[in-house]
Amino acid sequence: MAIKSTIFKAHLQIADIDHGYYADHALTLARHPSETDERMMVRLAALALNAWRLQADCNGDGTLAFGAGLSDPDDPDIWLRDFTGRTRLWIEVGQPEDKPILKACSKADRVLVYAYASSADIWWRGIQSKLTRSDKLAVWRVPADAAQELARMAERSMQLQATVMEGALTLGNGERSVSLECLPLLAARD
């Protein structure tokens, strides 16, 4: 019998000062049995960093949600769809292969990859030349130490505050906070 995903609930208060976006999000994260707390929390951080696009890209009339992720390789980790069903934003977390990333670029207006872990730079050197032709793609590196600190905040029920200012995210739960500034590896050309 297959092991089922573990369900996590997060109430996320976002204050994105850079983009003037302030909102509360009630989120359900299904952590695949092979997913680590670190990856799950990087997914959550990626959502917090891009929640402002719900207003900017969809005028508030869209859906920002976690995809099937590891359960379905053809589904993003996070997506933003407008009211017509058009995928405005496709986000992948980790170190995906080049072909699924390029395929995502044909399905969405914008694709973001958040690479984390100490091996992210090695992954990027090996894949960089294959990805530079897409003008819809942006790739970010999450510092490994910040990703590991995020993992320590993982709980089955979370009350989190996210502040985005000058490109940096501070995520806290009342007891601890983690600051991270993602480093751009590839910028979208739009």
C-alpha positions, 0 to 999 in steps of 0.5 A: 500500500502506498504511503499517503501525503502528510497534510500541513496547514498554514495561515500565512500573513503577507506584507509585500512592501515592495509591491504593495500587496497585503493579504492573508492566505489559508493554505494546505500543503500536501507533503509527498512522502519523498519530500523533505520539510526543507523543500516544502518550506521553500515552496511556501517561501516561493509562494510568499515571494510571488503572491503579489502577482495575484493582484498584478497579473490577475487583478485579484481575480485568479487562483494562486495554489500549490500544484501536485508537485512531486506527485505529478511531474507535469504539474507545477509546485505552485501555479497562478491561473486567471479566471479564464484558466490561463496559467500566468505563473508556473513555479518549480522548486528544486533542481528540475531537468531542462525538458520539463522546464522548457515544456512549462515555458510553453504552457505558462506566461512566466516560469520561475525556478527556485533552486536550493541546497548546496548542490544548486550551483553545480546543477545550474552550471550543468543546465544553464546553457540549455535554458537561456533561450526562453524569455519567459524563464527566471531562475533563482537560487535560495541560499542553502543555510536559509532553506535549512532554517526554513525547514526548522519552522515546519509544523503540521499547523503553522501561523506565519508572517511573511514580509517582503522588502527590498527583494528579501523575504523574512518569514517568521512564526512568533518564535523564530524568523528566517531572512532570505534573499534569493540570488538571480541566476537567470532573469526573464526577458519580458 
